[in-house]
Amino acid sequence: PYARAAAALIKDNAYSDIPIVICGDGGFHFQCNELVHFQRDELFTIILFMRNNIFHLGKTSDADMYQCETANFDLSSLAKAYGATYGLCQKQSDLCRFVQKAIASSQGLYIAEIPVSIREEDQCQEIRILNLYIRSKSGDKAAQLEWDKISKL
């Protein structure tokens, strides 16, 4: 809803800003009902859909509850249903071309699907620390010890 409000503000005031939404697949699934509003209001927006097929933030096990998609979920079909331009961006150059195409058009909805790793060594420091904090507050003893150690720095 915030992205839609920002895109509407930009459109209504003819600002030159470009609304870009960065979201994980879990968060996207919670909010994808907003896509109909983007379509109806003809809002220009670029969505960077970070796909790892799991609710990873705060994940504490491999339980089924953390799975946010099935292998046959097809984002390109969903994007098409909402009149969006879809792109699978597996490399940085794919993403650059996709965003350049969106900016050149400056209209409509663009959804870039970006496969991402959930391996801790591939995550930025902020996400690793946030996940550590969540695991520590969820009762993970090793995480509690590590959190106590780093939070005293």
Secondary structure as the mmCIF struct_conf table of DSSP 4:
data_model
#
loop_
_struct_conf.conf_type_id
_struct_conf.id
_struct_conf.beg_label_comp_id
_struct_conf.beg_label_asym_id
_struct_conf.beg_label_seq_id
_struct_conf.end_label_comp_id
_struct_conf.end_label_asym_id
_struct_conf.end_label_seq_id
HELX_RH_AL_P HELX_RH_AL_P1 TYR A 2 ASP A 12
TURN_TY1_P TURN_TY1_P1 ASN A 13 ALA A 14
STRN STRN1 ILE A 20 GLY A 24
HELX_RH_AL_P HELX_RH_AL_P2 ASP A 25 GLN A 31
HELX_RH_3T_P HELX_RH_3T_P1 CYS A 32 GLU A 34
HELX_RH_AL_P HELX_RH_AL_P3 LEU A 35 ARG A 40
TURN_TY1_P TURN_TY1_P2 ASP A 41 GLU A 42
STRN STRN2 THR A 45 ARG A 51
BEND BEND1 ASN A 53 ASN A 53
STRN STRN3 ILE A 54 ILE A 54
TURN_TY1_P TURN_TY1_P3 LEU A 57 GLY A 58
BEND BEND2 SER A 61 SER A 61
HELX_RH_3T_P HELX_RH_3T_P2 ASP A 64 TYR A 66
STRN STRN4 GLN A 67 GLN A 67
TURN_TY1_P TURN_TY1_P4 ALA A 71 ASN A 72
HELX_RH_AL_P HELX_RH_AL_P4 LEU A 75 ALA A 81
TURN_TY1_P TURN_TY1_P5 TYR A 82 GLY A 83
STRN STRN5 THR A 85 LEU A 88
BEND BEND3 LYS A 91 LYS A 91
HELX_RH_AL_P HELX_RH_AL_P5 GLN A 92 SER A 105
BEND BEND4 GLY A 108 GLY A 108
STRN STRN6 LEU A 109 PRO A 115
HELX_RH_3T_P HELX_RH_3T_P3 GLU A 120 ASP A 122
BEND BEND5 GLN A 123 GLN A 123
HELX_RH_AL_P HELX_RH_AL_P6 GLN A 125 LYS A 137
TURN_TY1_P TURN_TY1_P6 SER A 138 GLY A 139
HELX_RH_AL_P HELX_RH_AL_P7 LYS A 141 SER A 151
TURN_TY1_P TURN_TY1_P7 LYS A 152 LYS A 152
#
